[in-house]
């Protein structure tokens, strides 16, 4: 019977490999496209929400020292939280939450 011994260093290298970063970017681009397609258009009143989406692909290091490639889609506008979660005079759109759910694999 064969014995398998995992190489934690090798697994760590795998989680930050170029092909993993590329896959994170591919998936993030799908979420970004969906978010832009479904975002409310507040441009006529000067808000500019749709143009403030961005995709960031990087390697995150945890407090324990583990590293993983990740992709983040975010909106850098000052009012992104209100569009996402809603407010007293703003309906809840959940643009990023829905984009993540609907982008699929």
C-alpha positions in Angstrom: 0.0 0.0 0.0 1.3 3.4 -0.9 1.6 6.3 1.5 0.8 9.9 0.5 2.6 12.7 2.3 1.6 16.2 1.4 4.2 18.8 0.9 2.8 21.9 2.5 5.4 24.1 0.8 4.3 22.6 -2.6 0.7 23.2 -1.8 1.5 26.8 -0.8 3.3 27.3 -4.1 0.4 25.8 -6.0 -2.1 28.3 -4.4 -0.1 31.2 -5.8 1.0 29.7 -9.1 0.5 31.8 -12.3 -2.3 29.5 -13.6 -4.2 29.9 -10.4 -3.9 33.7 -10.6 -5.0 33.6 -14.2 -8.1 31.5 -13.1 -8.9 34.0 -10.4 -8.6 36.8 -12.9 -10.9 35.0 -15.3 -13.6 34.5 -12.6 -13.2 38.0 -11.3 -13.7 39.4 -14.9 -17.0 37.5 -15.1 -18.2 39.1 -11.8 -17.0 42.5 -12.9 -18.8 42.3 -16.3 -22.0 41.1 -14.5 -21.8 43.9 -11.9 -21.4 46.6 -14.6 -24.2 45.1 -16.6 -26.7 45.1 -13.7 -25.5 48.2 -11.8 -28.0 51.1 -11.5 -27.1 54.0 -13.7 -27.0 57.1 -11.7 -24.7 58.9 -14.2 -27.4 61.5 -15.2 -27.4 63.0 -11.7 -23.6 63.0 -11.6 -22.9 60.0 -9.4 -20.8 57.9 -11.8 -21.2 54.5 -10.0 -20.7 52.1 -13.0 -17.3 53.6 -13.9 -15.9 53.0 -10.4 -15.8 49.2 -10.5 -12.4 47.6 -10.6 -10.8 44.1 -10.5 -7.8 43.5 -8.3 -5.9 40.2 -8.6 -3.2 39.7 -5.9 -1.8 37.3 -3.4 -3.1 37.6 0.2 -1.0 36.5 3.1 -2.9 35.4 6.2 -1.9 36.0 9.8 -0.7 32.4 9.9 1.6 33.0 7.0 -0.3 31.1 4.3 -0.6 32.7 0.9 -3.4 32.4 -1.7 -4.1 34.1 -5.0 -7.4 36.0 -5.0 -9.4 38.3 -7.2 -11.5 41.1 -5.7 -14.2 43.1 -7.5 -14.9 46.3 -5.8 -16.5 49.7 -6.4 -14.4 52.6 -5.2 -17.1 55.3 -5.3 -18.0 57.0 -2.1 -21.5 55.8 -2.2 -21.0 52.2 -3.1 -22.1 50.9 0.3 -25.4 52.8 0.0 -26.1 51.4 -3.5 -25.2 47.9 -2.4 -27.0 47.8 1.0 -29.5 50.6 0.6 -30.3 53.5 2.9 -33.2 55.6 4.0 -33.8 57.1 0.6 -31.9 54.5 -1.5 -33.2 51.1 -2.5 -31.0 48.1 -1.8 -29.5 46.9 -5.1 -26.9 44.3 -4.0 -25.1 44.8 -7.3 -21.9 43.1 -6.2 -23.6 40.4 -4.2 -25.9 39.5 -7.1 -23.0 39.6 -9.6 -21.0 37.1 -7.6 -24.0 34.8 -7.3 -25.0 35.0 -11.0 -21.5 34.9 -12.5 -21.4 31.1 -11.9 -18.3 29.2 -12.8 
